[in-house]
Structures are given as structure tokens and as C-alpha cells.
Amino acid sequence: MANIKFYPHKRAGSCKVYLRLNIGREKDFRLSTGLSIQNAKDWNHTTNLPKENDPKNKKLKNRLNDLARELDKFIDDTEKDETKGLFDIESKHIKTIIQKFNNLEPIKEKEFLVPYSKWFSEDLKKRTYIRNNVKLYYKQNTVEKYLNFSKILEKYQKHKGHKLKIKEVNTRFATDFLDYLTNTEIKSINTKGRYIKRLKTIVRDSQLNGCKVDPDYMNIKGFQDENIVTYLTFEEIDQIIEKEMPNERLQIAKDWFIISCYTAQRISDLHRFTKNNIQTIDGGKYIILKQFKTGKNIEIPIHYKVDEVLGRYGNDFPPKFTDNEQSQRSILSTLIKEVCRISGLREKVQGRYNGKKGLFPKHKLISNHTGRRSFACNFYNLGNWSTQEIMNITGHVNERNFLTYIDKSDPTLSRIARAKFDAMEQEDQRRKEPQLKVVNN
């Protein structure tokens, strides 16, 4: 006798829906259905199905009932089959039914790390996640990062000389993988930290899909190097503005950099700026856009120095060097360094160059991202701009992340504590002062 129950993987929030399938006393399977519920609080733990409180949950309930019927049919057919019995049913048979039900191709050699990482990377194209109560699809850029990581794993597998299994991944595996990265072309601490995070993400996903894992993988931790913030002051930006460039390409790169310093946008958004983004609202000029990374709609007041740049191009943005975003990034990054060198930004400062920390000429530390960071640091340091006002333009959602981004800590609580200490001191002094008594003659 088979018993099927569905349940959410978490108590609240968006999560996968799992099933528990009992077949007699011997068979007890717990597997992901491949389906998700937007809020686990909408789960009815009496019926073991979603509540019918909105159209999406109704649809999910119907899908789960359909899946239960598919499983019942499979079990019934197996029981009637004279060549095999219920004791022959294994986890892989249930997974195959779920994958066919969801119109997914079974992952070939699923227990192996490299094939699974490739499947995971491709599957990201169809997956969604929730940010600020908005359902978003993963960007192609994220997919490509995981695809590239799969290639790194493939090279590591060749180095090890055997097919890597998912259940091999544990803290010792991670340490050996880091040693391999260090001894090859990966020198940046931050890059290695990101790779370790991706490794753990892939293994966690495989576990949710029923793969055997070593529980020790949960102890693997990503990491990052000390945050060294390189930015240009207002004075240094003016130094660039006032310096004439020897040719048109450098002038265009300089103009894009000035725009970056006073709009605080990522290169992925700068690349998408067109004349259509410029709008006049209540007599003021703004750049209106939906940020590529966050999906957040923002309005950027056009700074007068940006307006001067736009004026040179007929109230439009400078031309792009190419329509290919990756090529545009590479060209701009190279030219911006040269613009800064020509502008005299050659003083040696602490920074990170080619993955190494040390003292380097400042122009070598400048990248496409420096303009955005310069905006955040400069306007924060002015003191008369609130963090929220700056974040409204940069698009940061979390104040803690913003303060980390500019390498600042929030001083508010320590200032409050300082004031309370001072008040305590004054109260102590007041109590210790001698009290004069009035003497009546």
C-alpha cells in the first residue's frame, strides 16, 4: 500500500515542495517534486497541499494532485507486472517520473559533479528567485559565470585523473580545490572565494534533487579578501574634466567616465543608456532606467557636469565603441586607465592590482566600476547627504551592504553610546559634588 504526502521544504518564504512516498514498510522516499510554493505559510498541513487562497496556489495544488496520480499509476503498474515487484522500486525510478512530469530531461550521470554543474548552469535559465517580493529570472551573466565555473571543475577533474562524484565534496575536497586554483591561473583571493561559494551552491542544489552528499559540505565557507576601496575625489574628477585628451577615443572614454562618476550606475546599465532614457520631470532633467542587475526602477537627477557632457553630443550620450557589452567593458577599462594617467593620477596608493595587494600608481587601479564607487564615497563624505538619498541613486537596497561597499561602518550606535557615557559621567560628577547645607543662626 503506497502513501504519498507533500510538504514544503521551509516553514516560510519561497521554497521547493517535497514528497514523501511510503511503499509498505521497506520503501520510504523523500524527494523534491521540482515544484515551488511562493510562501510556505500558504501550506495546509492537514491536506498536505497548498491552500486555495490564490490562482497560483490553486494551480500548484492541481499539479501536485496530477503528480500523485502519476505515481499511483506507476506503483499500480509495477504491482501488476509479473516480472518485478514493489521491492524493485528505487529512488531513481521516482525521480524519472518526476522529471518526465515536469518535462525535464533526466540528468545524465547525475551523481557526478561536472555533469551536474553543467546541467545546473543551463537549468538556471528557467529558474526564478524572489527579490523584494518580485519574481525575477536569473540574468544571462549569472548563467555564464556558472558555465565558466563548470569548465574550471572540468580542468580540476582532469588534474585529479578521475570522475569527481558529488558525494566527494567536503571541506577536505574544498581545500584541495583551492590549492589547485592557487597553483594554476587563479591568484585573486576574491575569485577563489566566489568559486568555493558556487561549488557549495551546486552541491546544495544536487542534495535538493535527491543526490547523495557528504554532510560535511555544509561546513564549506566562501570568503573574500580585505575590502580596499579605490575611488576618485571630486578634485581628481575635476582634474580629469579639465585635461584635454589627445584623440577622440580617449575623449569618448573620458566622457563616459564622467557620466559614471555622477550617475553611480554599473557598466551594465551605462551600456544601455540611450537618448530615450533622458526625461524632463517637473522642469528637471532625469535619467530614467530599470537597473539590469536588480530590476529596480530608478530616477537619476542629471548632474550639471553630466549635462555638459550630453550637450557636446546633442543632448545624447557619447557613442559606444561596440554594441557588444563585454567588448565595450574591456575597451572602456583600458582607455579609462590611460585617461587617468594622462590626467596626472600617478601617485602610488594602496590597492589591489592583478590580484595582488600593494602600492601602485593610482591610474592602474581605476576600472569601469570606479565611477560608481566614487559617487557613493564622495557624496557620503560630504555629510549633508543621507545614506538613503545616495542609495536611491546607486540602487543599493541594503544599508549594511552599501556601507561595506564604501568601506564605512555605521557610526550611529557608537555615537549614541558615546553620548550616554558622557551623560553618565556628568551625573556621577554631579552626585560627587559637596552639598552645601543652609545653617540658621
C-alpha positions as CSV (number, residue, x, y, z in Angstrom):
1,M,0.0,0.0,0.0
2,A,1.5,3.3,-1.1
3,N,1.2,6.6,0.9
4,I,2.1,9.9,-0.8
5,K,2.4,13.2,1.2
6,F,3.6,16.6,0.0
7,Y,5.3,19.2,2.2
8,P,7.2,22.5,1.8
9,H,11.0,22.4,2.4
10,K,10.8,25.5,4.7
11,R,8.4,27.0,7.1
12,A,8.1,30.4,5.4
13,G,9.0,32.1,2.2
14,S,9.5,30.7,-1.3
15,C,10.8,27.1,-1.3
16,K,10.7,23.7,-3.1
17,V,7.8,21.3,-2.4
18,Y,8.9,17.8,-1.4
19,L,7.1,14.5,-1.4
20,R,7.4,11.6,0.9
21,L,6.4,8.2,-0.6
22,N,6.0,5.2,1.6
23,I,5.6,1.8,-0.1
24,G,4.9,-0.8,2.6
25,R,7.4,-0.9,5.5
26,E,10.6,-1.2,3.4
27,K,10.4,1.7,1.0
28,D,10.5,5.3,2.2
29,F,11.4,8.0,-0.3
30,R,11.8,11.8,0.3
31,L,12.4,13.7,-3.0
32,S,11.9,17.2,-4.5
33,T,8.9,17.5,-6.8
34,G,10.7,20.2,-8.8
35,L,7.7,22.5,-8.0
36,S,7.8,25.5,-5.7
37,I,5.4,27.4,-3.5
38,Q,5.9,31.2,-3.2
39,N,5.1,31.3,0.6
40,A,5.3,28.2,2.7
41,K,2.8,29.8,5.1
42,D,0.1,29.1,2.5
43,W,0.5,25.4,3.1
44,N,-2.4,23.3,4.5
45,H,-0.7,20.8,6.8
46,T,-4.0,18.9,7.2
47,T,-4.5,18.1,3.5
48,N,-0.7,18.2,2.8
49,L,-1.5,20.5,-0.1
50,P,-1.4,24.3,-0.8
51,K,-4.3,26.4,0.4
52,E,-6.5,27.6,-2.4
53,N,-6.1,31.3,-1.5
54,D,-4.9,32.5,-4.9
55,P,-4.7,31.3,-8.5
56,K,-1.1,30.2,-8.3
57,N,-1.7,28.0,-5.2
58,K,-4.7,26.5,-6.9
59,K,-2.6,25.7,-9.9
60,L,0.1,24.2,-7.7
61,K,-2.4,22.1,-5.9
62,N,-3.8,20.7,-9.2
63,R,-0.2,19.9,-10.4
64,L,0.6,18.0,-7.2
65,N,-2.6,16.0,-7.4
66,D,-1.7,15.2,-11.0
67,L,1.8,14.1,-9.9
68,A,0.3,11.9,-7.2
69,R,-1.9,10.2,-9.8
70,E,1.2,9.6,-12.0
71,L,3.0,8.0,-9.1
72,D,-0.1,5.9,-8.1
73,K,-0.3,4.7,-11.7
74,F,3.4,3.7,-11.7
75,I,3.1,1.8,-8.4
76,D,-0.1,0.1,-9.6
77,D,1.5,-0.9,-12.9
78,T,4.6,-2.2,-11.1
79,E,2.5,-4.3,-8.7
80,K,0.7,-5.9,-11.6
81,D,3.9,-6.6,-13.5
82,E,4.8,-10.3,-13.1
83,T,8.5,-9.7,-13.8
84,K,9.1,-7.3,-10.9
85,G,7.5,-6.2,-7.7
86,L,7.2,-3.2,-5.4
87,F,10.5,-4.1,-3.7
88,D,12.2,-3.4,-7.1
89,I,11.2,0.3,-6.9
90,E,14.2,2.6,-6.3
91,S,14.7,6.3,-5.8
92,K,15.9,6.7,-9.4
93,H,12.5,5.4,-10.8
94,I,10.6,8.0,-8.8
95,K,13.0,10.8,-9.9
96,T,12.5,9.8,-13.6
97,I,8.7,10.0,-13.2
98,I,9.0,13.5,-11.6
99,Q,11.4,14.7,-14.4
100,K,9.0,13.4,-17.1
101,F,6.1,15.0,-15.3
102,N,8.0,18.4,-15.3
103,N,9.1,17.9,-18.9
104,L,12.7,17.7,-17.8
105,E,15.3,15.5,-19.3
106,P,17.0,13.3,-16.7
107,I,20.5,14.5,-15.8
108,K,23.0,12.1,-17.2
109,E,25.4,10.7,-14.7
110,K,23.7,12.7,-12.0
111,E,25.9,11.6,-9.2
112,F,29.0,13.2,-10.9
113,L,30.0,16.8,-10.2
114,V,30.9,18.1,-13.6
115,P,27.8,16.8,-15.5
116,Y,25.6,18.1,-12.7
117,S,27.3,21.5,-12.6
118,K,26.7,21.8,-16.4
119,W,23.0,20.8,-16.0
120,F,22.6,23.2,-13.1
121,S,24.1,26.1,-15.1
122,E,21.8,25.5,-18.1
123,D,18.8,25.0,-15.8
124,L,19.3,28.4,-14.2
125,K,17.9,29.9,-17.5
126,K,14.5,28.6,-16.5
127,R,14.7,29.3,-12.8
128,T,13.4,32.3,-10.9
129,Y,14.1,33.8,-7.5
130,I,12.3,36.4,-5.3
131,R,13.8,39.8,-4.5
132,N,11.7,42.5,-2.7
133,N,8.6,40.4,-3.4
134,V,9.3,40.4,-7.2
135,K,9.8,37.2,-9.1
136,L,12.9,37.6,-11.3
137,Y,14.7,35.3,-13.8
138,Y,18.5,34.8,-13.5
139,K,20.5,37.0,-15.8
140,Q,22.5,35.5,-18.7
141,N,25.6,36.9,-17.0
142,T,24.9,34.7,-13.9
143,V,24.4,31.7,-16.1
144,E,27.7,32.3,-17.9
145,K,29.5,32.6,-14.6
146,Y,28.3,29.1,-13.6
147,L,29.1,27.7,-17.1
148,N,32.6,29.1,-16.8
149,F,32.9,27.6,-13.3
150,S,31.9,24.2,-14.8
151,K,34.9,24.5,-17.1
152,I,37.1,25.1,-14.1
153,L,35.7,22.0,-12.4
154,E,36.3,20.0,-15.6
155,K,40.0,21.1,-15.6
156,Y,40.3,20.2,-12.0
157,Q,38.8,16.8,-12.7
158,K,41.4,16.2,-15.5
159,H,44.1,17.2,-13.0
160,K,42.7,14.7,-10.4
161,G,42.6,11.9,-13.0
162,H,39.2,10.5,-12.1
163,K,35.5,11.4,-12.4
164,L,34.5,13.6,-9.5
165,K,31.4,12.5,-7.5
166,I,29.2,14.9,-5.8
167,K,29.4,12.9,-2.6
168,E,33.2,13.5,-2.6
169,V,32.7,17.2,-1.9
170,N,33.6,18.1,1.7
171,T,35.9,20.5,3.5
172,R,39.0,18.5,2.5
173,F,37.9,18.5,-1.1
174,A,37.4,22.3,-1.0
175,T,40.9,22.7,0.5
176,D,42.5,20.6,-2.3
177,F,40.4,22.5,-4.9
178,L,41.7,25.8,-3.5
179,D,45.3,24.6,-3.7
180,Y,44.7,23.6,-7.3
181,L,43.3,27.1,-8.1
182,T,46.3,28.8,-6.4
183,N,48.8,26.7,-8.3
184,T,47.1,27.4,-11.7
185,E,46.0,30.8,-13.1
186,I,43.6,31.9,-10.3
187,K,45.5,34.2,-8.0
188,S,42.7,36.6,-6.8
189,I,41.5,35.7,-3.3
190,N,38.1,37.1,-4.0
191,T,37.8,35.0,-7.2
192,K,38.7,31.8,-5.3
193,G,36.2,32.7,-2.6
194,R,33.4,33.1,-5.2
195,Y,34.3,29.7,-6.7
196,I,34.0,28.0,-3.4
197,K,30.6,29.6,-2.9
198,R,29.5,28.3,-6.3
199,L,30.8,24.8,-5.5
200,K,28.7,24.8,-2.3
201,T,25.6,26.1,-4.2
202,I,25.8,23.4,-6.8
203,V,26.2,20.6,-4.2
204,R,23.3,22.0,-2.1
205,D,21.1,22.0,-5.3
206,S,22.0,18.4,-6.0
207,Q,21.0,17.5,-2.5
208,L,17.6,19.1,-3.0
209,N,17.3,16.9,-6.1
210,G,18.0,13.7,-4.3
211,C,21.7,13.2,-4.8
212,K,23.8,11.7,-2.1
213,V,26.1,14.2,-0.5
214,D,28.7,14.3,2.3
215,P,27.0,16.4,5.1
216,D,30.4,18.0,5.8
217,Y,29.9,20.1,2.6
218,M,27.8,22.4,4.7
219,N,31.0,23.4,6.6
220,I,32.5,24.8,3.3
221,K,32.6,28.6,3.6
222,G,33.1,31.2,0.9
223,F,35.4,34.1,1.7
224,Q,36.7,37.4,0.4
225,D,39.8,39.5,0.9
226,E,40.1,42.7,2.8
227,N,38.0,45.4,1.2
228,I,40.3,48.0,-0.4
229,V,38.2,50.9,-1.8
230,T,39.8,52.8,-4.6
231,Y,37.9,56.0,-5.7
232,L,38.5,59.4,-7.1
233,T,37.8,62.6,-5.1
234,F,35.8,65.4,-6.6
235,E,39.1,67.3,-7.1
236,E,40.6,64.3,-9.0
237,I,37.5,64.1,-11.2
238,D,37.8,67.8,-11.9
239,Q,41.4,67.2,-12.8
240,I,40.2,64.7,-15.5
241,I,37.5,67.0,-16.7
242,E,40.0,69.9,-17.2
243,K,42.6,67.8,-19.1
244,E,42.3,67.7,-22.8
245,M,42.6,64.3,-24.4
246,P,44.9,63.7,-27.4
247,N,42.4,61.8,-29.5
248,E,38.7,61.1,-30.0
249,R,38.7,57.6,-28.5
250,L,40.2,58.9,-25.2
251,Q,37.8,61.8,-25.2
252,I,34.8,59.5,-25.5
253,A,36.1,57.2,-22.8
254,K,36.7,60.3,-20.6
255,D,33.1,61.5,-21.1
256,W,31.7,58.0,-20.3
257,F,33.7,58.0,-17.1
258,I,32.5,61.5,-16.0
259,I,28.9,60.2,-16.6
260,S,29.7,57.2,-14.4
261,C,31.1,59.4,-11.6
262,Y,27.9,61.4,-11.4
263,T,25.2,58.8,-12.1
264,A,26.6,55.9,-10.0
265,Q,25.5,53.2,-12.4
266,R,27.1,49.9,-13.1
267,I,28.7,49.4,-16.5
268,S,25.8,47.0,-17.4
269,D,23.4,50.0,-17.1
270,L,25.7,52.6,-18.7
271,H,26.0,50.4,-21.7
272,R,22.2,50.6,-22.1
273,F,21.9,54.4,-21.8
274,T,20.2,56.0,-24.8
275,K,18.6,59.3,-25.5
276,N,15.2,57.8,-24.6
277,N,16.4,57.4,-21.0
278,I,16.6,61.2,-20.7
279,Q,13.3,62.7,-19.5
280,T,12.1,66.1,-18.1
281,I,10.0,65.9,-14.9
282,D,8.7,69.0,-13.2
283,G,11.2,71.1,-15.1
284,G,14.2,69.0,-14.1
285,K,16.2,66.5,-16.3
286,Y,16.5,62.9,-15.2
287,I,17.8,59.6,-16.5
288,I,15.1,57.0,-16.1
289,L,16.0,53.3,-16.2
290,K,15.4,49.9,-14.8
291,Q,18.6,48.5,-13.4
292,F,19.8,45.4,-15.2
293,K,21.1,43.6,-12.1
294,T,18.4,44.4,-9.6
295,G,15.4,45.1,-11.8
296,K,14.8,48.3,-9.7
297,N,13.3,51.3,-11.4
298,I,15.2,54.5,-10.6
299,E,15.3,58.2,-11.4
300,I,18.7,59.9,-11.5
301,P,18.7,63.7,-11.4
302,I,21.2,64.8,-14.2
303,H,24.2,66.5,-12.5
304,Y,25.2,69.7,-14.3
305,K,28.6,68.1,-15.2
306,V,26.8,65.2,-16.9
307,D,24.6,67.7,-18.7
308,E,27.7,69.4,-20.1
309,V,28.8,66.1,-21.5
310,L,25.4,65.4,-23.0
311,G,25.4,68.8,-24.6
312,R,28.5,68.0,-26.5
313,Y,26.6,65.1,-28.2
314,G,23.4,67.0,-29.0
315,N,21.7,66.1,-25.7
316,D,22.6,62.5,-26.1
317,F,25.2,60.1,-24.7
318,P,28.6,59.6,-26.2
319,P,28.8,56.9,-28.9
320,K,29.7,53.3,-27.9
321,F,32.8,51.7,-29.1
322,T,30.9,48.5,-29.9
323,D,27.4,47.0,-29.4
324,N,28.9,44.0,-27.7
325,E,28.8,44.7,-23.9
326,Q,31.8,42.5,-23.0
327,S,33.9,44.2,-25.6
328,Q,32.7,47.7,-24.5
329,R,33.7,46.8,-20.9
330,S,37.2,45.8,-22.0
331,I,37.8,48.8,-24.2
332,L,36.5,51.3,-21.7
333,S,38.5,49.8,-18.8
334,T,41.7,50.1,-20.8
335,L,41.0,53.6,-22.1
336,I,39.9,54.9,-18.7
337,K,43.3,53.9,-17.1
338,E,45.0,55.8,-19.9
339,V,42.7,58.9,-19.4
340,C,43.6,58.9,-15.7
341,R,47.4,58.5,-16.5
342,I,47.3,61.4,-18.9
343,S,45.4,63.4,-16.3
344,G,48.2,63.0,-13.8
345,L,46.8,60.5,-11.4
346,R,50.1,58.7,-10.9
347,E,50.6,58.9,-7.2
348,K,51.2,55.5,-5.6
349,V,48.4,54.4,-3.4
350,Q,47.4,51.2,-1.6
351,G,45.2,48.9,-3.7
352,R,44.8,45.6,-5.5
353,Y,46.3,45.1,-9.0
354,N,46.2,41.8,-10.9
355,G,45.1,40.0,-7.7
356,K,47.9,41.4,-5.5
357,K,47.8,44.0,-2.8
358,G,50.4,46.7,-2.6
359,L,51.3,50.3,-3.6
360,F,50.5,51.0,-7.3
361,P,50.1,54.2,-9.4
362,K,46.5,55.2,-8.9
363,H,45.7,55.2,-12.6
364,K,46.4,51.5,-12.8
365,L,43.8,50.8,-10.1
366,I,41.0,52.6,-12.0
367,S,38.3,50.4,-13.6
368,N,34.8,50.7,-15.1
369,H,33.4,50.4,-11.5
370,T,35.5,53.3,-10.1
371,G,33.0,55.9,-11.2
372,R,30.1,54.3,-9.4
373,R,32.1,53.8,-6.2
374,S,33.5,57.4,-6.4
375,F,29.9,58.7,-6.5
376,A,29.0,56.7,-3.4
377,C,32.1,57.7,-1.4
378,N,32.2,61.3,-2.4
379,F,28.5,62.1,-1.6
380,Y,28.6,60.1,1.6
381,N,31.7,62.0,2.7
382,L,30.0,65.4,2.1
383,G,28.0,64.7,5.2
384,N,24.9,66.6,4.1
385,W,23.5,63.7,2.0
386,S,21.6,60.9,3.8
387,T,22.6,57.3,3.1
388,Q,19.0,56.7,1.8
389,E,19.4,59.6,-0.7
390,I,22.6,58.2,-2.1
391,M,21.2,54.6,-2.2
392,N,18.2,55.9,-4.1
393,I,20.6,56.7,-7.0
394,T,23.0,53.8,-6.7
395,G,20.2,51.3,-6.3
396,H,21.5,49.7,-3.2
397,V,18.7,48.0,-1.3
398,N,20.5,47.2,2.0
399,E,22.3,49.9,4.0
400,R,24.7,47.4,5.5
401,N,25.8,46.3,2.0
402,F,26.1,50.0,1.0
403,L,28.4,50.8,3.9
404,T,30.5,47.8,3.2
405,Y,30.7,48.9,-0.5
406,I,32.3,52.2,0.5
407,D,34.2,50.6,3.4
408,K,32.4,52.5,6.1
409,S,30.8,51.3,9.3
410,D,27.6,52.9,10.6
411,P,28.7,55.2,13.4
412,T,25.2,56.0,14.7
413,L,25.1,53.4,17.5
414,S,28.6,54.2,18.7
415,R,27.8,57.9,18.7
416,I,24.7,57.3,20.8
417,A,26.7,55.1,23.2
418,R,29.3,57.9,23.5
419,A,26.6,60.5,24.4
420,K,25.3,58.1,27.1
421,F,28.7,57.6,28.6
422,D,29.2,61.4,28.7
423,A,25.8,61.8,30.4
424,M,26.7,59.1,32.9
425,E,30.0,60.9,33.7
426,Q,28.2,64.2,34.2
427,E,25.7,62.5,36.5
428,D,28.5,60.9,38.6
429,Q,30.3,64.3,38.9
430,R,27.0,66.0,40.0
431,R,26.5,63.4,42.7
432,K,30.0,63.6,44.0
433,E,29.9,67.4,44.3
434,P,29.7,68.5,48.0
435,Q,26.2,69.5,49.0
436,L,26.2,72.8,50.9
437,K,23.8,72.9,53.9
438,V,21.9,76.0,54.9
439,V,22.8,76.9,58.6
440,N,20.3,79.0,60.5
441,N,21.8,81.4,63.1
